Amino acid sequence: MVPLTYIAADVPGRIDRTGALVDPKTLWPTDGLFVVLLPLEVLLRLGAWAAILGGPLLLGAFGASGLVLAVARRRRSGRHRFVIAAVGLACLALAAVAGLVAGLAWSYGAVYPDAFGLDSGRTVAVLGTAAGVLALAGRRLGTRTRSALAVLSILAVTVPIVHVTTTGAEMLTWYLD
């Protein structure tokens, strides 16, 4: 969401022309019929923040997605849905424990890297690598699912690379400001 919004709205050009900051919230159409796109905007914004902040927040989003998927896939067997729900709950529990540990370490003044801070896309890259392995090794998955996992894997692995480029740092700073 962040790179597409940044490039499509020509944020650097707008900043050069006006000399003022461009608020990311003003770039999404919300008037008239576009109000139906608000759930999509909220989903994309939450996903962007989870990817930017990473760590426990991203793991929690992954777990919540697993729970939603377990409920939504009614055509699958009960065992399959139970396994997906169990993985989702495990991810949510891990995220809660990691968030609690990070919060306690932060509140007691301990040095904890990336506690509630940017993780430069490392968590997204790890999950992307896992998706790539699943796309390659998941023989029982459908072709569309494996293809989607492969594309998401490639995109996720590029996130930390983009974070260290000049344009990526500018995009991130713009979005966070």
FENLINVEN-V803099 format. One line per field, one symbol per residue. phi: phi as a letter, one per 30 degrees, with the letter a starting at -180 (. if undefined). psi: psi as a letter, one per 30 degrees, with the letter a starting at -180 (. if undefined). Layout:
BEGIN
phi=???
psi=???
END
This chain:
BEGIN
phi=.ddddddddheddddddcicdcdeddccdbchdddddedddddddddddddddihdddddddddddddddddcddddddddddddddddddddddddddddddddddciddbdidhbdchidddddddddddddddcdddddddddddddddddddddeddddcddddddddddddd
psi=eeeeeeeegheeeeeeefglkjkffffkkgkbfffffeeeeeeeeeeeeeeeeabeeeeeeeeeeeeeeeefifflleeeeeeeeeeeeeeeeeeeeeeeeeeeeefggljjkgjgakgggeeeeeeeeeeeeeeefifflleeeeeeeeeeeeeeffefeeffleeeeeeeeeee.
END
